[in-house]
Amino acid sequence: MKIVVLVKQVPDSGAERNLRSDDNTVDRASANNVINEMDEYAIEEALRLQEAHGGEVVVLTVGPDRATESIRKALSMGPDSAVHVVDDALHGSCAVATSKVLAAAIAQQAADLVICGAESTDGRVQVLPHMIAERLGIAALTGARKLTVDGSSLTVERQTDEGYEVVSAATPALVSVWDTINDPRYPSFKGIMAAKKKPLQTLSLSDLGVAAGEVGFEGATSAVVEHSKRPPRQAGNKVEAGDDGGVKLVEYLASEKFV
C-alpha cells in the first residue's frame, strides 16, 4: 500500500498571527511556522497502517521554500520520502486552486490512500479533502476518528456532533482525520538524523502540467478584500454588591437576553 500524507506548514496557533498589509495574505515570513497540528495525526495514522500492513508513506507539501523545515520534521516521525511542490506563482492561491495542484501531485504518486488533517489552523475551511477527492474521482471518507483497513477495503468512524457514522469505501480513497484518532509519536534522535538523508523531490507547476494563470491571485476564485485587527476588549459592566445588587444583575442579564 502506498500512502500519501498531505502536510501544510502554518503559523503557530499559539502565537499572534497576522495578514500582510500589501496583499492580505497570511504573513508567514515573520511567523513561527510549524506543521499543521491536525496533519501530525494524519502522519501518525499513516505510519500505524504501514506498520500493520507494510507499504510506503510519502509526505506531500505545497508551499514556499521555507516549508522544507516542516517536511524534514514530518520525515523525522518516520515516513519514507517527501514531495515538495514549490513555485512563486502559487502565492495567493485559493482553496480551489490549491486542490488542483495537490490533486495533480497526488496523481503522479499513484497512491492507494491519501490521508490529511480535517482542517488547517490558518484557513480552517475544511473543504480541501472533498475538493481533492472530487478532482481525483475517488471516495472521500472525511472527519475520521477511527480508520480500519482490510485489504482494499476502508472503514471509517466519522465523527459527528451526535456521535459517529460508519462509512466504508474501496481504495484508492482519501481520508481526513481529527485529533481524536490517535496520539502522534515524538521524533527520536535517530529519526531526526535519518530525516536529513531521506529523498525529497521538488516539483514546479510545469512538472505537474498546471499553468501559472490557474493559481495564485490570477486564478483565485476568492480573495480577502480588507482586514483589520480585532478591537480591544471593552470594560464590562460592574454590579456593586448591595441590597439591590441581585436585582441589578438580573436586569442586566435580561437586557442581554440571557434570562
Summary of the structure (lengths in Angstrom):
residues: 259
radius of gyration: 22.0
end to end distance: 57.2
largest distance: 76.5
contacts: 791
relative contact order: 0.17
helix: 33%
strand: 25%
